[in-house]
Amino acid sequence: MNYIGSKFSILSYIDEVVEGVVKEKKDITFCDIFAGTGVVSKYFKEKGYNIISNDIEYFSYATLKGLIENSDELKFEKLQKKHIDPFICLNGLNGKKGFIYKNYSLGGTKKNEYQRQYFSDDNAKKIDACRIKIEKWKKKKLINEGEYYYLIACLIEAADKVANTASVYEAFLKEMKKSAYKPMIVNPLELIFKNKKYEIYNENSKDLIRKISGDILYLDPPYNNRKYDTNYHILETIALYDNPKIKGKTGTRVENTKKSNYCIKDKAAIELEDLIKNADFKYILLSYNDEGIIPIEKIEEMMKKYGNYKRYEKKHKRFKSDNERTYKKDYTIEYIHCLEKNK
Ligand SMILES: C[S@@+](CC[C@H](N)C(=O)[O-])C[C@H]1O[C@@H](n2cnc3c(N)ncnc32)[C@H](O)[C@@H]1O
């Protein structure tokens, strides 16, 4: 998924920094407290670390439950007993005119105040049909919790691939793009099998930090005012499937209790310091780029209060989600601020 602030393309850089900073090599617990797509959690799961993974967004949590917490082969035993292969079944369903169709496709919104085309009519109906089926299997206890979240993760990924957007859902494109016409296919996503401990949370980092402990705390908070709840609201609705009240041309969710202080200039530094201060972790690594709303000097000054500080930096190609923004340069500098915390 093309996610704002995704660390997919700098995983090896993060790894280099971890290897350079962390002295312990055995039975490490790594916490990815702003996990987003889960690519960082997945990378360190592959390395054999115990993982604590968290995000305030439910669609991210569902993905983490599906892809990080599951660490054994999923057998779908009860479905198999009924000779149902979940993926063949989902991909063969007839479309349904559910919430996604009625609110986010042109066919479904043509008589509404706002016409929206986030998905083709057929794909919107398919998303509804799949999401309804997954919920039905769960209600009938034909799938267990691990299988449930795994299927939701696969559906989110599949829906995102055929969305008629420039990567984020704060707007849809006026003309349908080619990939949005392709029929949605729900594919099984890769799972990593390791015998370690995995904890997944859906909490505000401020609350969670007071309840957990480990070796490495990796911080990748939002670094500007682009909010994840509005930019990914449809993925949130597909994951929750809760018939929310929505508003305006973009159809964003009305109820919004998840405002992140990291997106607010006056609050971001206070929020970050609270996290660092209350972290029961030996090493804290913070990813932040040179365009973040907290100045680099402030981060350095803050971290130095709590232990030994070191900073790494690397040029990184910019995340581009639309054509309307103009940028002075096509790269950013990705800093990793490292702290070895005093006891
Ligand atoms: C820069 S992104 C993380 C990207 C992630 N490392 C990846 O590679 O996909 C920041 C994430 O922090 C989450 N977030 C924002 N404020 C939060 C908070 N207070 N507590 C927990 N998660 C938060 C957002 O939902 C978003 O997924």
The ligand as an SDF file (V2000), in Angstrom:
LIG
                    3D

 27 29  0  0  0  0  0  0  0  0999 V2000
    4.1830    7.7670    9.6280 C   0  0  0  0  0  0  0  0  0  0  0  0
    2.8480    6.6810    9.8730 S   0  0  0  0  0  0  0  0  0  0  0  0
    3.6330    5.1730   10.2560 C   0  0  0  0  0  0  0  0  0  0  0  0
    4.0380    4.4430    9.0250 C   0  0  0  0  0  0  0  0  0  0  0  0
    4.5800    3.0510    9.2860 C   0  0  0  0  0  0  0  0  0  0  0  0
    5.8500    3.0670    9.9290 N   0  0  0  0  0  0  0  0  0  0  0  0
    4.7020    2.3090    7.9740 C   0  0  0  0  0  0  0  0  0  0  0  0
    5.8110    2.1150    7.4630 O   0  0  0  0  0  0  0  0  0  0  0  0
    3.6620    1.9390    7.4130 O   0  0  0  0  0  0  0  0  0  0  0  0
    2.1900    7.1940   11.4060 C   0  0  0  0  0  0  0  0  0  0  0  0
    1.0960    6.2930   11.9980 C   0  0  0  0  0  0  0  0  0  0  0  0
    0.8370    6.7510   13.3170 O   0  0  0  0  0  0  0  0  0  0  0  0
   -0.5490    6.5530   13.6070 C   0  0  0  0  0  0  0  0  0  0  0  0
   -0.8650    7.4500   14.7340 N   0  0  0  0  0  0  0  0  0  0  0  0
   -1.0140    8.7880   14.7300 C   0  0  0  0  0  0  0  0  0  0  0  0
   -1.1660    9.2690   15.9720 N   0  0  0  0  0  0  0  0  0  0  0  0
   -1.1260    8.1920   16.8030 C   0  0  0  0  0  0  0  0  0  0  0  0
   -1.2220    8.0260   18.2050 C   0  0  0  0  0  0  0  0  0  0  0  0
   -1.3850    9.0810   19.0150 N   0  0  0  0  0  0  0  0  0  0  0  0
   -1.1190    6.7870   18.7320 N   0  0  0  0  0  0  0  0  0  0  0  0
   -0.9550    5.7100   17.9110 C   0  0  0  0  0  0  0  0  0  0  0  0
   -0.8750    5.8030   16.5660 N   0  0  0  0  0  0  0  0  0  0  0  0
   -0.9380    7.0270   16.0130 C   0  0  0  0  0  0  0  0  0  0  0  0
   -1.2380    6.8520   12.2950 C   0  0  0  0  0  0  0  0  0  0  0  0
   -2.4960    6.2430   12.2230 O   0  0  0  0  0  0  0  0  0  0  0  0
   -0.2300    6.3020   11.2680 C   0  0  0  0  0  0  0  0  0  0  0  0
   -0.5580    4.9970   10.8750 O   0  0  0  0  0  0  0  0  0  0  0  0
  1  2  1  0
  2  3  1  0
  2 10  1  0
  3  4  1  0
  4  5  1  0
  5  6  1  0
  5  7  1  0
  7  8  2  0
  7  9  1  0
 10 11  1  0
 11 12  1  0
 11 26  1  0
 12 13  1  0
 13 14  1  0
 13 24  1  0
 14 15  1  0
 14 23  1  0
 15 16  2  0
 16 17  1  0
 17 18  1  0
 17 23  2  0
 18 19  1  0
 18 20  2  0
 20 21  1  0
 21 22  2  0
 22 23  1  0
 24 25  1  0
 24 26  1  0
 26 27  1  0
M  CHG  2   2   1   9  -1
M  END
$$$$
